[in-house]
Amino acid sequence: MTEHQTDPGAEDAARRAELAANLDRVEKRITAACEAAGRDRADVTLIVVTKTYPASDVRLLAGLGVRHVAENRDQDAAPKAAACADLPLTWHFVGQLQTNKARSVVRYSDHVHSVDRLRLAGALSTAATAAEKRLGCLVQVALDAESGAQGERGGVAPDAVAALADAIAAAPGLRLDGLMTVAPLAGAYAGQPRAAFDRLMEISSGLRETHPAATMVSAGMSQDLDEAVAAGATHVRVGTAVLGVRPGLG
Ligand SMILES: *Cc1c(COP(=O)(O)O)cnc(C)c1O
């Protein structure tokens, strides 16, 4: 090696240390939010959103004890999941999803958080049945969407949750796991993540009256995971705070 080449082993160690420090900070935030809310730390699952970051980071994270990762684009996720197939990881899909990607997503995903229309539920059901899999599905709720409309970043309006949830629960190959949301950037909940997550918890309580096993509440990202845990989220989806600021859009 010449002195101009970087030592890959040293780079790996530096990245590992960075990820470890970031994970430690996120862990402290989750623990503090649980303590403040009188919740058991074991009732909140950290999902690290690895989108735009390489499989080598996923491998380092697994080595640091991460067991849940999430992706939002099938084109990136499919090869990454294949490269990490030997790791003890649960894969979550959290992005807007086209029906023609259902077959690919079902291959590596254990949970899809972004189910927001009947046609997508149908495509996932067909794909899961063909793969002889049981796919966990969450209804994505757009808290800023008007009745009958979709959210800007996907999701169904709150009054459409029950019908979609019933369809998922009845679909072969699918299991209704719960609800997901992204705190709205516009509308009545803009800048009010706690109020948004409280509303999601209300919708979740209503859902569990008819679907008691649909207990997952996926809410909270790097900026607002503390509010999500305070409100009662069972799963937080954290990208930037663990991996760093993503270059460009993601
Ligand atoms: C990117 C993404 C996250 C993570 O966002 P950060 O702000 O990086 O923590 C969570 N949920 C979804 C749906 C995402 O697309």
The ligand as an SDF file (V2000), in Angstrom:
LIG
                    3D

 15 15  0  0  0  0  0  0  0  0999 V2000
  -36.1010    8.2030    5.5580 C   0  0  0  0  0  0  0  0  0  0  0  0
  -37.2390    7.7510    6.3850 C   0  0  0  0  0  0  0  0  0  0  0  0
  -37.1450    7.6720    7.7840 C   0  0  0  0  0  0  0  0  0  0  0  0
  -35.9060    8.0930    8.5560 C   0  0  0  0  0  0  0  0  0  0  0  0
  -35.7900    9.4840    8.5170 O   0  0  0  0  0  0  0  0  0  0  0  0
  -34.6100   10.2550    9.3180 P   0  0  0  0  0  0  0  0  0  0  0  0
  -35.1120   11.6390    9.4150 O   0  0  0  0  0  0  0  0  0  0  0  0
  -33.3840   10.1070    8.5040 O   0  0  0  0  0  0  0  0  0  0  0  0
  -34.4870    9.5890   10.6440 O   0  0  0  0  0  0  0  0  0  0  0  0
  -38.2400    7.2080    8.4780 C   0  0  0  0  0  0  0  0  0  0  0  0
  -39.3770    6.8610    7.8610 N   0  0  0  0  0  0  0  0  0  0  0  0
  -39.5180    6.9070    6.5230 C   0  0  0  0  0  0  0  0  0  0  0  0
  -40.8000    6.5060    5.9100 C   0  0  0  0  0  0  0  0  0  0  0  0
  -38.4550    7.3760    5.7430 C   0  0  0  0  0  0  0  0  0  0  0  0
  -38.5980    7.4360    4.4110 O   0  0  0  0  0  0  0  0  0  0  0  0
  1  2  1  0
  2  3  1  0
  2 14  2  0
  3  4  1  0
  3 10  2  0
  4  5  1  0
  5  6  1  0
  6  7  2  0
  6  8  1  0
  6  9  1  0
 10 11  1  0
 11 12  2  0
 12 13  1  0
 12 14  1  0
 14 15  1  0
M  END
$$$$
